[in-house]
Amino acid sequence: MASDAKAVMQQKVIHRIHRIQGQLNSLTKAIEDDQTCEYLVIQTRAVEKAVASLIVQMIENQLL
């Protein structure tokens, strides 16, 4: 894999991680704001799916 392509893929992974960090920060604030359990579960599932997508993206990058 060319170093330029690798750098682009790394940036995409880092961008996804930053989005996940934002989701986690929002989840933390929701807990502090005493949001409903249903809301917290929905947001937690969104984080879970985002992390799963990150894992898939990282594996796909290794296969290219």
N, C-alpha and C positions, 0 to 999 in steps of 0.2 A: 504494500500500500504506500503510495507516495506520501511524503511528509505533509504536503498541503492538505490532502484528503484526510489524513489522520488529525491534523489540527482542526479542521472543520468539524469532524465527528466529535472530537473532544469538546469543542465549544458547544455543540448541540447537547451533549451529555451534561455539561456544566449548567447550561441554561435550564435544562429539565430539573436538575437538582435545586437550582435557585427557586423555581416555581414550587417545588415540593416544600422547600423551606418556608416560602410564603404561606402555603397551605397550613403548615404546622404552626406558624405564628398566628394565623387566623383561628386555628383550633384552640390554641392556648388562650387567646383573648376570649373566645366563646365560653371556655370553661370558667375563666375569671368573671365573665359577665353573667354566669349562672344560666346559660342557655339550656333548653330542654334536652333530656336524654336522647330523644329522637333526632334532634338537630345534631348533637354531638356524634351520634352513631353514623349519620349520613356523611358528615364531614370526615370522620375517621375512615369510613369506607372509601371515600374519594382519595384520601392520602394513600390508603392501601393499594388502590388501583394504580395510582400514579407511580408508586414505588415498583409495582409489578411491571409496568410499562418501561420504567427505567432499566430494570434488569434485562428485559427482552432487548431493548435498544443496545445495551452494553454487550450482550451476547452476539447480537447480529453484527455489531461493529467488529468483533473478533473473528467472525466467520468471513468477512469480506477481504 
